[in-house]
C-alpha cells in the first residue's frame, strides 16, 4: 500500500511495527541477515497509496570459486 516517509527511517528497527498484532522482528532480522551475508535489504516508497519496493541484494560467488 505504501510507506510514510517517517516510517521509512524506522522500518528496519528492532521491534518496529505498524500492525496491531505484529512484533517487529521480521524486517529487522532480514536486514541483519542480509548484512551478515555481505548484502543489503532496502526499501523505497513514494508514500501511502503509492506502493513500496523492497530490494534484497546478496553477493554471488560462482561455485568454482568457493573455498
C-alpha positions in Angstrom: 0.0 0.0 0.0 2.9 2.3 0.6 5.0 3.6 3.5 5.1 7.1 5.0 8.5 8.9 5.0 8.5 8.8 8.8 8.3 5.0 8.8 10.9 4.5 6.0 13.5 5.7 8.5 12.3 3.2 11.2 11.1 0.2 9.2 14.2 -2.0 9.8 14.4 -1.1 13.5 14.1 -3.8 16.1 10.6 -4.0 17.4 9.1 -1.5 14.9 5.7 -2.5 13.6 2.5 -0.8 12.4 0.4 -3.9 12.9 -1.8 -4.4 15.9 -0.5 -8.0 16.5 3.0 -7.5 15.0 6.2 -8.0 16.8 8.6 -6.0 14.6 11.3 -8.7 14.2 10.8 -9.8 10.5 12.3 -6.9 8.6 14.9 -6.2 11.3 16.1 -9.9 11.1 16.0 -9.9 7.3 18.2 -6.7 7.1 20.7 -8.1 9.7 20.9 -11.4 7.8 21.4 -9.7 4.5 24.2 -7.6 6.0 25.9 -10.7 7.6 25.9 -12.3 4.1 27.6 -9.2 2.7 24.5 -7.8 1.1 21.6 -5.4 2.0 17.9 -5.1 2.3 16.5 -1.7 1.3 13.0 -0.2 0.8 11.7 2.6 -1.4 8.2 4.1 -1.3 6.7 7.4 -2.5 4.3 7.3 0.4 0.9 5.8 1.4 -1.2 4.6 -1.5 1.9 4.6 -3.8 3.2 1.1 -3.1 6.6 0.0 -1.9 9.6 -1.8 -3.3 11.9 -3.9 -1.2 15.3 -4.9 -2.7 17.4 -7.7 -1.4 21.0 -7.7 -2.7 23.3 -10.6 -2.0 26.8 -11.2 -3.3 27.3 -14.1 -5.8 30.3 -16.3 -5.7 30.5 -18.9 -8.5 30.7 -22.5 -7.3 34.2 -23.0 -8.8 35.5 -20.0 -6.7 34.2 -21.3 -3.3 36.9 -22.1 -0.7 
